[in-house]
Amino acid sequence: MKLIGKIILKVFLAVFALFAVTFTVYFFNLDMKATSLLEPLFIKHYDSMERKYYL
């Protein structure tokens, strides 16, 4: 029974840690802040691609 309790505790802690990380990313809008930092690299890369069709 102690083994099952330890496993359940570890699973609970892992789920709680994952929730804490995703909530922090959501609360501070960190995904869009990271995207805005990388945007110049994306623009440079995709603007330099050869295109078959132009809109």
N, CA, C and O of each residue as an XYZ file, in Angstrom:
220
protein
N       0.817     -1.197      0.000
C       0.000      0.000      0.000
C       0.860      1.259      0.000
O       0.463      2.275     -0.570
N       2.037      1.206      0.635
C       2.904      2.371      0.662
C       3.388      2.720     -0.751
O       3.532      3.894     -1.093
N       3.635      1.700     -1.557
C       4.100      1.921     -2.919
C       3.032      2.632     -3.736
O       3.338      3.565     -4.478
N       1.799      2.204     -3.608
C       0.700      2.840     -4.347
C       0.541      4.287     -3.899
O       0.306      5.167     -4.727
N       0.667      4.546     -2.595
C       0.575      5.905     -2.076
C       1.672      6.802     -2.614
O       1.426      7.963     -2.942
N       2.892      6.266     -2.708
C       4.005      7.042     -3.251
C       3.787      7.351     -4.727
O       4.073      8.457     -5.185
N       3.284      6.377     -5.463
C       3.026      6.581     -6.893
C       1.944      7.636     -7.088
O       2.082      8.521     -7.932
N       0.872      7.544     -6.312
C      -0.214      8.525     -6.423
C       0.297      9.917     -6.067
O      -0.066     10.892     -6.724
N       1.127     10.023     -5.045
C       1.688     11.310     -4.653
C       2.563     11.892     -5.759
O       2.484     13.085     -6.051
N       3.389     11.059     -6.369
C       4.254     11.531     -7.453
C       3.435     11.985     -8.659
O       3.757     12.999     -9.278
N       2.386     11.246     -8.995
C       1.520     11.636    -10.109
C       0.830     12.955     -9.793
O       0.757     13.838    -10.647
N       0.323     13.093     -8.568
C      -0.329     14.339     -8.168
C       0.632     15.517     -8.249
O       0.262     16.579     -8.748
N       1.861     15.347     -7.765
C       2.849     16.427     -7.821
C       3.215     16.783     -9.259
O       3.398     17.958     -9.578
N       3.323     15.791    -10.120
C       3.641     16.054    -11.526
C       2.508     16.827    -12.196
O       2.751     17.774    -12.945
N       1.270     16.417    -11.920
C       0.120     17.118    -12.512
C       0.041     18.537    -11.975
O      -0.229     19.469    -12.732
N       0.272     18.714    -10.686
C       0.234     20.056    -10.100
C       1.336     20.934    -10.677
O       1.093     22.108    -10.960
N       2.537     20.400    -10.859
C       3.641     21.171    -11.440
C       3.325     21.572    -12.874
O       3.587     22.706    -13.276
N       2.761     20.646    -13.648
C       2.381     20.971    -15.014
C       1.315     22.062    -15.044
O       1.379     22.977    -15.866
N       0.340     21.965    -14.148
C      -0.690     22.994    -14.059
C      -0.089     24.342    -13.694
O      -0.464     25.362    -14.273
N       0.835     24.364    -12.744
C       1.456     25.617    -12.309
C       2.221     26.276    -13.453
O       2.153     27.492    -13.633
N       2.940     25.479    -14.214
C       3.710     26.027    -15.337
C       2.771     26.567    -16.413
O       2.968     27.682    -16.897
N       1.758     25.799    -16.792
C       0.857     26.268    -17.849
C       0.036     27.466    -17.395
O      -0.263     28.349    -18.199
N      -0.335     27.511    -16.113
C      -1.079     28.668    -15.615
C      -0.202     29.914    -15.626
O      -0.679     30.999    -15.956
N       1.063     29.776    -15.272
C       1.979     30.917    -15.295
C       2.162     31.438    -16.716
O       2.166     32.649    -16.941
N       2.311     30.534    -17.664
C       2.441     30.945    -19.065
C       1.174     31.670    -19.514
O       1.261     32.697    -20.187
N       0.014     31.158    -19.155
C      -1.252     31.784    -19.541
C      -1.430     33.137    -18.846
O      -1.809     34.110    -19.498
N      -1.167     33.217    -17.555
C      -1.429     34.424    -16.781
C      -0.568     35.585    -17.256
O      -1.055     36.712    -17.356
N       0.696     35.331    -17.550
C       1.601     36.394    -17.969
C       1.717     36.506    -19.493
O       2.528     37.292    -19.984
N       0.935     35.749    -20.240
C       0.911     35.802    -21.704
C       2.307     35.562    -22.281
O       2.714     36.224    -23.236
N       3.027     34.621    -21.701
C       4.422     34.396    -22.087
C       4.568     33.801    -23.473
O       5.597     33.993    -24.122
N       3.556     33.081    -23.940
C       3.664     32.492    -25.277
C       3.683     33.574    -26.341
O       4.457     33.481    -27.294
N       2.849     34.598    -26.205
C       2.824     35.661    -27.207
C       4.045     36.578    -27.069
O       4.506     37.143    -28.060
N       4.565     36.727    -25.860
C       5.783     37.520    -25.677
C       6.963     36.829    -26.349
O       7.794     37.489    -26.971
N       7.043     35.512    -26.229
C       8.115     34.765    -26.898
C       7.956     34.836    -28.410
O       8.942     34.962    -29.137
N       6.711     34.756    -28.884
C       6.464     34.842    -30.318
C       6.850     36.216    -30.866
O       7.397     36.315    -31.964
N       6.568     37.275    -30.104
C       6.918     38.613    -30.573
C       8.437     38.798    -30.621
O       8.933     39.559    -31.452
N       9.170     38.128    -29.759
C      10.629     38.199    -29.818
C      11.177     37.456    -31.035
O      12.190     37.854    -31.611
N      10.501     36.376    -31.420
C      10.963     35.564    -32.554
C      10.414     36.041    -33.893
O      10.853     35.570    -34.942
N       9.465     36.966    -33.873
C       8.801     37.388    -35.111
C       9.772     37.918    -36.171
O       9.617     37.565    -37.340
N      10.763     38.745    -35.824
C      11.689     39.199    -36.878
C      12.413     38.051    -37.581
O      12.670     38.117    -38.782
N      12.737     37.008    -36.834
C      13.388     35.848    -37.461
C      12.429     35.130    -38.410
O      12.817     34.712    -39.500
N      11.172     34.993    -37.982
C      10.171     34.355    -38.832
C       9.945     35.169    -40.107
O       9.877     34.606    -41.200
N       9.829     36.479    -39.969
C       9.584     37.338    -41.131
C      10.742     37.234    -42.114
O      10.534     37.090    -43.319
N      11.964     37.308    -41.592
C      13.140     37.203    -42.460
C      13.154     35.866    -43.203
O      13.443     35.818    -44.399
N      12.845     34.795    -42.499
C      12.867     33.465    -43.114
C      11.786     33.326    -44.176
O      12.069     32.898    -45.295
N      10.563     33.680    -43.841
C       9.460     33.447    -44.766
C       9.415     34.459    -45.904
O       8.885     34.152    -46.972
N       9.955     35.658    -45.702
C      10.023     36.614    -46.799
C      11.072     36.230    -47.824
O      10.971     36.622    -48.987
N      12.068     35.476    -47.417
C      13.131     35.098    -48.347
C      12.798     33.818    -49.121
O      13.563     33.415    -49.997
N      11.664     33.172    -48.809
C      11.308     31.939    -49.506
C      10.840     32.238    -50.938
O      10.177     33.239    -51.211
N      11.212     31.341    -51.816
C      10.785     31.453    -53.211
C       9.314     31.041    -53.294
O       8.916     30.045    -52.690
N       8.513     31.792    -54.032
C       7.085     31.525    -54.107
C       6.676     31.186    -55.535
O       7.208     31.740    -56.496
N       5.721     30.265    -55.657
C       5.155     29.940    -56.953
C       3.976     30.854    -57.267
O       3.773     31.255    -58.413
N       3.216     31.173    -56.248
C       2.017     31.968    -56.415
C       2.071     33.197    -55.533
O       2.518     33.122    -54.389
N       1.630     34.303    -56.040
C       1.584     35.534    -55.279
C       0.136     35.951    -55.115
O      -0.660     35.827    -56.045
N      -0.198     36.432    -53.968
C      -1.563     36.881    -53.715
C      -1.710     38.336    -54.087
O      -2.794     38.903    -53.946
